[in-house]
């Protein structure tokens, strides 16, 4: 019985290790892509706002409604967007299409894998 449990545990570990390695790779890739964003954003808990707001713990919040001392644009406040992986991906692809009249000057990330990696990174810094 012990060998059956040990064998199952080893098998489960072997199955999950590639997934964990892939997630780590995605986070590292996202951190690399996020370097484009650091001129305007921080991601540290309690981090300061720059030209753009601090993005720590962004997921699940409503765009333009977080009480972090940042002056959001009227367009962002009125957007009604709740930040999820999907809404963040849409926004990062083309910010001005997702929220017309946003102040964000960044043209967007056209490659889906870059957006996914940035999202993985943003999720990782809030855990």
ChimeraX commands (.cxc) that place a marker at each C-alpha (Angstrom):
marker #1 position 0.00,0.00,0.00 radius 0.5
marker #1 position 2.81,2.42,0.89 radius 0.5
marker #1 position 4.53,1.79,-2.43 radius 0.5
marker #1 position 1.25,2.45,-4.28 radius 0.5
marker #1 position 0.83,5.79,-2.50 radius 0.5
marker #1 position 4.48,6.69,-3.08 radius 0.5
marker #1 position 4.17,5.74,-6.74 radius 0.5
marker #1 position 1.06,7.89,-7.11 radius 0.5
marker #1 position 2.78,10.83,-5.42 radius 0.5
marker #1 position 5.82,10.52,-7.68 radius 0.5
marker #1 position 3.58,10.32,-10.76 radius 0.5
marker #1 position 1.59,13.36,-9.69 radius 0.5
marker #1 position 4.78,15.32,-9.04 radius 0.5
marker #1 position 6.14,14.35,-12.44 radius 0.5
marker #1 position 2.93,15.50,-14.11 radius 0.5
marker #1 position 2.80,18.88,-12.38 radius 0.5
marker #1 position 6.47,19.83,-12.63 radius 0.5
marker #1 position 6.34,20.76,-16.35 radius 0.5
marker #1 position 3.25,22.90,-15.68 radius 0.5
marker #1 position 5.00,24.72,-12.84 radius 0.5
marker #1 position 8.09,25.25,-14.98 radius 0.5
marker #1 position 5.91,26.62,-17.79 radius 0.5
marker #1 position 4.18,29.00,-15.37 radius 0.5
marker #1 position 7.57,30.20,-14.10 radius 0.5
marker #1 position 8.67,30.75,-17.70 radius 0.5
marker #1 position 5.49,32.75,-18.41 radius 0.5
marker #1 position 6.07,34.92,-15.35 radius 0.5
marker #1 position 9.69,35.55,-16.36 radius 0.5
marker #1 position 8.61,36.36,-19.91 radius 0.5
marker #1 position 5.91,38.67,-18.54 radius 0.5
marker #1 position 8.38,40.45,-16.30 radius 0.5
marker #1 position 10.60,41.00,-19.33 radius 0.5
marker #1 position 7.72,42.42,-21.42 radius 0.5
marker #1 position 6.58,44.51,-18.43 radius 0.5
marker #1 position 9.89,46.40,-18.59 radius 0.5
marker #1 position 8.12,48.45,-21.29 radius 0.5
marker #1 position 5.62,49.53,-18.65 radius 0.5
marker #1 position 7.88,50.50,-15.73 radius 0.5
marker #1 position 8.34,54.07,-16.90 radius 0.5
marker #1 position 4.67,54.62,-16.03 radius 0.5
marker #1 position 3.63,51.82,-13.61 radius 0.5
marker #1 position 4.80,50.10,-10.44 radius 0.5
marker #1 position 3.60,46.74,-9.17 radius 0.5
marker #1 position 4.74,46.67,-5.54 radius 0.5
marker #1 position 2.23,46.49,-2.70 radius 0.5
marker #1 position 1.86,50.09,-1.57 radius 0.5
marker #1 position 4.05,51.21,-4.48 radius 0.5
marker #1 position 3.85,54.73,-5.74 radius 0.5
marker #1 position 1.84,55.90,-8.70 radius 0.5
marker #1 position 3.76,57.33,-11.61 radius 0.5
marker #1 position 2.29,58.67,-14.84 radius 0.5
marker #1 position 0.03,55.60,-14.57 radius 0.5
marker #1 position -1.37,53.94,-11.46 radius 0.5
marker #1 position 0.32,51.29,-9.36 radius 0.5
marker #1 position -0.96,47.93,-10.64 radius 0.5
marker #1 position -0.53,45.81,-7.51 radius 0.5
marker #1 position -3.67,43.74,-6.89 radius 0.5
marker #1 position -5.39,45.09,-10.03 radius 0.5
marker #1 position -7.40,41.95,-10.83 radius 0.5
marker #1 position -10.97,41.94,-9.59 radius 0.5
marker #1 position -11.06,45.72,-9.21 radius 0.5
marker #1 position -13.16,48.09,-11.29 radius 0.5
marker #1 position -11.19,50.33,-13.64 radius 0.5
marker #1 position -10.71,53.83,-12.32 radius 0.5
marker #1 position -12.27,53.04,-8.94 radius 0.5
marker #1 position -9.33,51.93,-6.78 radius 0.5
marker #1 position -8.58,54.29,-3.90 radius 0.5
marker #1 position -4.82,54.49,-4.37 radius 0.5
marker #1 position -4.35,58.22,-4.74 radius 0.5
marker #1 position -4.26,58.19,-8.53 radius 0.5
marker #1 position -6.30,60.61,-10.65 radius 0.5
marker #1 position -7.93,58.36,-13.23 radius 0.5
marker #1 position -9.29,59.79,-16.48 radius 0.5
marker #1 position -13.03,60.29,-16.75 radius 0.5
marker #1 position -13.03,57.73,-19.56 radius 0.5
marker #1 position -11.43,55.09,-17.34 radius 0.5
marker #1 position -13.77,55.86,-14.44 radius 0.5
marker #1 position -16.80,55.55,-16.73 radius 0.5
marker #1 position -15.63,52.39,-18.51 radius 0.5
marker #1 position -17.14,49.96,-16.00 radius 0.5
marker #1 position -14.39,47.45,-16.76 radius 0.5
marker #1 position -13.72,44.86,-14.07 radius 0.5
marker #1 position -10.15,43.69,-14.49 radius 0.5
marker #1 position -9.99,40.00,-15.38 radius 0.5
marker #1 position -7.53,38.14,-17.58 radius 0.5
marker #1 position -9.83,38.72,-20.58 radius 0.5
marker #1 position -10.50,42.41,-20.01 radius 0.5
marker #1 position -6.82,43.06,-19.28 radius 0.5
marker #1 position -5.84,41.27,-22.49 radius 0.5
marker #1 position -8.32,43.34,-24.51 radius 0.5
marker #1 position -7.04,46.53,-22.92 radius 0.5
marker #1 position -3.37,45.67,-23.39 radius 0.5
marker #1 position -3.98,44.80,-27.03 radius 0.5
marker #1 position -5.29,48.27,-27.84 radius 0.5
marker #1 position -5.90,50.61,-24.87 radius 0.5
marker #1 position -7.52,53.38,-26.92 radius 0.5
marker #1 position -9.96,50.95,-28.55 radius 0.5
marker #1 position -10.86,49.35,-25.21 radius 0.5
marker #1 position -11.30,52.72,-23.47 radius 0.5
marker #1 position -11.68,55.58,-25.93 radius 0.5
marker #1 position -10.19,58.80,-24.56 radius 0.5
marker #1 position -7.97,56.96,-22.08 radius 0.5
marker #1 position -4.85,58.90,-21.16 radius 0.5
marker #1 position -2.68,55.84,-21.62 radius 0.5
marker #1 position -0.39,56.62,-24.54 radius 0.5
marker #1 position 0.98,53.08,-24.92 radius 0.5
marker #1 position -0.10,51.69,-28.32 radius 0.5
marker #1 position -0.62,48.15,-27.02 radius 0.5
marker #1 position 0.77,44.65,-27.22 radius 0.5
marker #1 position -0.34,43.04,-30.47 radius 0.5
marker #1 position 1.07,39.58,-29.70 radius 0.5
marker #1 position -1.27,37.46,-27.62 radius 0.5
marker #1 position 1.59,35.55,-25.98 radius 0.5
marker #1 position 3.07,38.82,-24.72 radius 0.5
marker #1 position -0.26,39.89,-23.25 radius 0.5
marker #1 position -0.71,36.49,-21.59 radius 0.5
marker #1 position 2.80,36.65,-20.14 radius 0.5
marker #1 position 2.25,40.16,-18.73 radius 0.5
marker #1 position -1.00,39.01,-17.17 radius 0.5
marker #1 position 0.78,36.00,-15.59 radius 0.5
marker #1 position 3.39,38.40,-14.24 radius 0.5
marker #1 position 0.81,40.83,-12.84 radius 0.5
marker #1 position -1.02,37.95,-11.17 radius 0.5
marker #1 position 2.25,36.63,-9.71 radius 0.5
marker #1 position 3.21,39.89,-8.01 radius 0.5
marker #1 position 0.00,40.00,-6.00 radius 0.5
marker #1 position 0.37,36.55,-4.43 radius 0.5
marker link #1:1,2 radius 0.2
marker link #1:2,3 radius 0.2
marker link #1:3,4 radius 0.2
marker link #1:4,5 radius 0.2
marker link #1:5,6 radius 0.2
marker link #1:6,7 radius 0.2
marker link #1:7,8 radius 0.2
marker link #1:8,9 radius 0.2
marker link #1:9,10 radius 0.2
marker link #1:10,11 radius 0.2
marker link #1:11,12 radius 0.2
marker link #1:12,13 radius 0.2
marker link #1:13,14 radius 0.2
marker link #1:14,15 radius 0.2
marker link #1:15,16 radius 0.2
marker link #1:16,17 radius 0.2
marker link #1:17,18 radius 0.2
marker link #1:18,19 radius 0.2
marker link #1:19,20 radius 0.2
marker link #1:20,21 radius 0.2
marker link #1:21,22 radius 0.2
marker link #1:22,23 radius 0.2
marker link #1:23,24 radius 0.2
marker link #1:24,25 radius 0.2
marker link #1:25,26 radius 0.2
marker link #1:26,27 radius 0.2
marker link #1:27,28 radius 0.2
marker link #1:28,29 radius 0.2
marker link #1:29,30 radius 0.2
marker link #1:30,31 radius 0.2
marker link #1:31,32 radius 0.2
marker link #1:32,33 radius 0.2
marker link #1:33,34 radius 0.2
marker link #1:34,35 radius 0.2
marker link #1:35,36 radius 0.2
marker link #1:36,37 radius 0.2
marker link #1:37,38 radius 0.2
marker link #1:38,39 radius 0.2
marker link #1:39,40 radius 0.2
marker link #1:40,41 radius 0.2
marker link #1:41,42 radius 0.2
marker link #1:42,43 radius 0.2
marker link #1:43,44 radius 0.2
marker link #1:44,45 radius 0.2
marker link #1:45,46 radius 0.2
marker link #1:46,47 radius 0.2
marker link #1:47,48 radius 0.2
marker link #1:48,49 radius 0.2
marker link #1:49,50 radius 0.2
marker link #1:50,51 radius 0.2
marker link #1:51,52 radius 0.2
marker link #1:52,53 radius 0.2
marker link #1:53,54 radius 0.2
marker link #1:54,55 radius 0.2
marker link #1:55,56 radius 0.2
marker link #1:56,57 radius 0.2
marker link #1:57,58 radius 0.2
marker link #1:58,59 radius 0.2
marker link #1:59,60 radius 0.2
marker link #1:60,61 radius 0.2
marker link #1:61,62 radius 0.2
marker link #1:62,63 radius 0.2
marker link #1:63,64 radius 0.2
marker link #1:64,65 radius 0.2
marker link #1:65,66 radius 0.2
marker link #1:66,67 radius 0.2
marker link #1:67,68 radius 0.2
marker link #1:68,69 radius 0.2
marker link #1:69,70 radius 0.2
marker link #1:70,71 radius 0.2
marker link #1:71,72 radius 0.2
marker link #1:72,73 radius 0.2
marker link #1:73,74 radius 0.2
marker link #1:74,75 radius 0.2
marker link #1:75,76 radius 0.2
marker link #1:76,77 radius 0.2
marker link #1:77,78 radius 0.2
marker link #1:78,79 radius 0.2
marker link #1:79,80 radius 0.2
marker link #1:80,81 radius 0.2
marker link #1:81,82 radius 0.2
marker link #1:82,83 radius 0.2
marker link #1:83,84 radius 0.2
marker link #1:84,85 radius 0.2
marker link #1:85,86 radius 0.2
marker link #1:86,87 radius 0.2
marker link #1:87,88 radius 0.2
marker link #1:88,89 radius 0.2
marker link #1:89,90 radius 0.2
marker link #1:90,91 radius 0.2
marker link #1:91,92 radius 0.2
marker link #1:92,93 radius 0.2
marker link #1:93,94 radius 0.2
marker link #1:94,95 radius 0.2
marker link #1:95,96 radius 0.2
marker link #1:96,97 radius 0.2
marker link #1:97,98 radius 0.2
marker link #1:98,99 radius 0.2
marker link #1:99,100 radius 0.2
marker link #1:100,101 radius 0.2
marker link #1:101,102 radius 0.2
marker link #1:102,103 radius 0.2
marker link #1:103,104 radius 0.2
marker link #1:104,105 radius 0.2
marker link #1:105,106 radius 0.2
marker link #1:106,107 radius 0.2
marker link #1:107,108 radius 0.2
marker link #1:108,109 radius 0.2
marker link #1:109,110 radius 0.2
marker link #1:110,111 radius 0.2
marker link #1:111,112 radius 0.2
marker link #1:112,113 radius 0.2
marker link #1:113,114 radius 0.2
marker link #1:114,115 radius 0.2
marker link #1:115,116 radius 0.2
marker link #1:116,117 radius 0.2
marker link #1:117,118 radius 0.2
marker link #1:118,119 radius 0.2
marker link #1:119,120 radius 0.2
marker link #1:120,121 radius 0.2
marker link #1:121,122 radius 0.2
marker link #1:122,123 radius 0.2
marker link #1:123,124 radius 0.2
marker link #1:124,125 radius 0.2
marker link #1:125,126 radius 0.2
marker link #1:126,127 radius 0.2
view
